[in-house]
């Protein structure tokens, strides 16, 4: 919950054994900043153990600082802080201009997503959005002058918070969501006014207005902050017959979200010169909708029948699986792949590809350079897939040149996380929980 405009407090998360902490690329960048700074592997393992065991209490996030009480191995609570460098006013001006230049960045943030292009554009403007080595400074009541298992536990847990909401990172960097969006709205309005120019004075004759070349256009439509609430279709007196109300409400809500994104893209300054997005196939769109249904739940808060929203989401997923030629397990794996990498992630799961000799050579060189001599796991190659022998882990090399981690569940290989340019980093996503 928000305790004040520039502070967020997150309730303590329950224990969660056997899973990684960060799955988004920005959450993993945060985790990497910690692990690159703290070279003591034993300390990091203790921190991960504390974080998974629920030893980290409520986390307060405010500009430049994270705070929580963390239980030590003897159950002694310590006040633990991690300090993060804030952006100065000049950095924020450049970052806000960067976000406002592309309406797609704003739309992504509102969807609790941070596209890699935003980080790249910010870096081009001279702003380091994500922390690097040494940027996470520790303060702990245990008396350690450097990072300890308590600050490591807090940092690992915060990776989960970042996964769910990139605005947490922006708050740490100095500005909360409300202020950031207000600043962006002000910039967008100012730019729209500059583009439309002064309005035609009242009382001008129509022929005179049309004779002015060119006549000013009406003010441009501004970005939409969020998709509208779909109508509630239940509660009428007539029977619904064969109509699946929850499914119809989900489709309406999904259409509203997609319409808002299309509007945001159309309002981007570089829209005219931007390449057209690749249209999804019916099979890909079925997975996208199934992922949306599972994460948001259909029905807009209405009674979805037996099982509630979860039951309706399951029914929708079954219908989408059947319509796209997948069984239930196949759709669940496809949804995981989609969440980790969209259409590219789905292609790595379901499509086989044969790299040309140059691409295969790049993959081989990356594998050779990823580990220090004598530390590389035993990898068995099959096409574009490298399986860690006896570890239940696999790397898949995608057509985009990235490495995708997979975990063996029973007899089936399942997507285990987002891609990474480094094969060792991708494989670590699976092995840390093995």
Secondary structure, 3 states (H helix, E strand, C coil): CEEECCEEEECCCCCCCCCCCCCCHHHHHHHHHHHHHCCCHHHHHHHHHHHHCCCECCEEEECCEEEEEEECCCCCEEEEEEEECCCCHHHHHHHHHHHHHCHHHHHHHHCCCCCHHHHHHHHHCCCCCCCCCCCEEEEECCCCCCCCHHHHHHHHHHHHHHHHCCHHHHHHCCCCHHHHHHHHHHHHHHHHHHHHCCCCCCCCCHHHHHHCCCCCCCCCCCCCCCCCCCCCCCCCCCCCCCCCHHHHHHHHHHHHHHHHHHHHHHCCCCCCCCCCCCCCCHHHHHHHHHHHHHHHCCHHHCCCCCCHHHHHHHHHHHHHHHHCCCCHHHHHHHHHHHHHHHHHHHHHHHCCCCCCHHHHHHHHHHHHHHCCCCCCCCEEEECCEEEECCCCEEEEECCCCCEEEEEEECCEEEECCCCECCHHHHHHHHHCCC
